[in-house]
Amino acid sequence: MKYLLLAGLAIVVSACNSNSDPSFASMSEMELGAYNRELPPEKHVYCVQEADTSTFIRKRICRSYEDWVAHNERAAMTLEVLNSRPNYSLPNSIQNGPSGD
C-alpha cells in the first residue's frame, strides 16, 4: 500500500515538473529574444512591468502578441460597459406615438 502511494506521488510530482511552457517572467531579455526569433510575429512573447492598483510592487507580466490583443480588447469592452450610462427612457417611437398620425 505504501509503495502504491509513493508511486502515485512520484507520478504527480513528475507530471507537475513536465510543463512544456517556459517561464517567460524569469527569462532575461536576451533569452526572450532568442525564443521569439524562432516564432512568427503573432506568437512573439512580450513582457511588461505592471503594478496592481492595490500595491506598489511591480511584477513582470508576459503574454504572446495574440494574448495582449485579446486582453486589450477585453479591457476596452469592460471600460465601455462601465462608462456607458443606462438608458431607462422609452424609445422615441413609443413616446411620440405612431409616426403615421
C-alpha positions in Angstrom: 0.0 0.0 0.0 2.8 2.4 0.8 4.6 1.6 -2.5 1.4 2.4 -4.4 1.0 5.7 -2.6 4.7 6.5 -3.2 4.4 5.6 -6.9 1.3 7.8 -7.2 3.1 10.7 -5.6 6.1 10.3 -7.9 3.8 10.4 -10.9 2.0 13.6 -9.7 5.3 15.3 -9.0 6.8 14.3 -12.3 3.7 15.5 -14.2 3.9 18.9 -12.5 7.6 19.2 -13.5 7.0 18.3 -17.1 5.4 21.6 -18.0 6.4 22.3 -21.6 5.9 26.1 -21.5 8.9 28.0 -20.4 8.6 30.6 -17.6 8.8 33.8 -19.6 8.7 36.0 -16.5 12.0 34.6 -15.3 13.7 34.9 -18.7 16.2 37.7 -19.5 15.6 39.9 -22.4 18.2 38.1 -24.5 16.6 34.7 -23.7 13.2 36.1 -24.6 14.6 37.5 -27.9 16.2 34.1 -28.7 12.8 32.4 -28.0 10.9 34.9 -30.2 13.4 34.6 -33.1 12.1 31.1 -33.9 8.4 32.1 -33.9 6.1 34.0 -36.3 5.4 37.6 -35.2 1.9 37.0 -33.9 3.3 34.3 -31.5 6.1 36.6 -30.1 6.1 37.0 -26.3 6.3 40.5 -24.8 6.8 41.3 -21.2 5.9 44.5 -19.2 6.3 45.6 -15.6 2.9 46.3 -14.1 1.7 47.2 -10.6 -1.8 46.4 -9.3 -3.9 49.3 -8.2 -3.7 48.0 -4.6 0.1 47.8 -4.3 3.2 49.5 -5.5 5.0 46.2 -6.1 5.6 45.7 -9.8 5.5 42.3 -11.3 6.5 41.2 -14.8 3.7 40.0 -16.9 4.4 38.2 -20.2 2.0 37.3 -22.9 2.1 36.5 -26.6 1.1 39.2 -29.1 -2.2 37.5 -29.6 -2.9 37.3 -25.9 -2.1 41.0 -25.5 -4.5 41.9 -28.3 -7.3 39.8 -26.7 -6.5 41.2 -23.2 -6.7 44.8 -24.5 -10.0 44.1 -26.3 -11.5 42.7 -23.1 -10.2 45.7 -21.1 -11.7 48.1 -23.7 -15.1 46.3 -23.6 -15.1 46.4 -19.8 -14.4 50.1 -19.8 -17.1 50.6 -22.4 -19.6 48.8 -20.2 -18.5 50.6 -17.1 -18.6 54.0 -18.7 -21.9 53.6 -20.5 -24.9 55.2 -18.9 -28.1 53.1 -18.7 -30.9 54.5 -20.8 -34.1 53.9 -18.9 -36.3 56.1 -21.1 -38.7 54.6 -23.7 -37.7 54.6 -27.4 -38.9 57.6 -29.3 -41.4 55.6 -31.4 -43.3 54.6 -28.2 -43.0 58.1 -26.5 -44.3 60.0 -29.6 -46.9 57.5 -30.7 -47.3 56.1 -34.2 -45.5 58.1 -36.8 -48.4 57.9 -39.2 -50.6 60.4 -37.3 
